[in-house]
Amino acid sequence: MAKDAEVPEHGSFSAKDYHDPPPAPLFDAVELTKWSFYRALIAEFIATLLFLYITVLTVIGYKSQIDPANDGEACGGVGVLGIAWAFGGMIFVLVYCTAGISGGHINPAVNVRAVFGSEGVAGAGRYGGGANTLADGYSTGVGLGAEIIGTFVLVYTVFSATDPKRNARDSHVPVLAPLPIGFAVFMVHLATIPITGTGINPARSLGAALIYNKDKAWDDQWLFWVGPFIGAAIAAFYHQFILRAGAAKALGSFRSNPIV
């Protein structure tokens, strides 16, 4: 008779627990000699290209559909809800497709003007190019706050959905990770489109500004870099030092190794 398998006690995860790996260098020149590096680079570029192409054209198309000059109607087009779905849906799809190759960041700042032919660029100039700008009636502080909080929601969701310690305990988490990330993008867009058009991604803001190339887009561009960086930093601190008790571990290490 086969030996009975040992059944762990309820609530015990010792067999599947996760321990943080040792710190890795920020940049390793050896990576430049590996095909996996260039494969990830190509995957990120194509994913960001597709993300900006679909989402920015959704915004331009919506503005075209409600334009009175085109006999558009105020309630025509996909609306804010459809734009939010376009952003959230594309993030869901692209993270699912590229997570195993490059991590699915979809966030390098790339120039996608070449994707839009001459007709696309002309339409972009007429309908704002999907560029992020601070809406009339809102102060700079409100706009910056919207970008900080929106990015915090997104990055906090990414950290939670891809936490390797959680993945080690719940095998279904990696499969489901793109879904909450996509929904986070969707919900943030619903809340902040009326304020800033929703940046929370410098690549999205820079790409659209390059297409539009008007003073208003460049005057407000800093909001869509400073806000996301602050929001992401706060989310990283919250996840690492509060939820994963990094601060408590550091304090415990300090107490166990007093300086003589």
Salt bridges, closest charged atoms under 4 A:
ASP17 OD1 - ARG169 NH2 3.24
ASP20 OD1 - ARG244 NH2 2.87
ASP67 OD2 - ARG126 NH2 3.49
ASP163 OD2 - HIS239 NE2 3.43
ASP163 OD1 - ARG244 NH1 3.65
ASP220 OD2 - LYS216 NZ 3.06
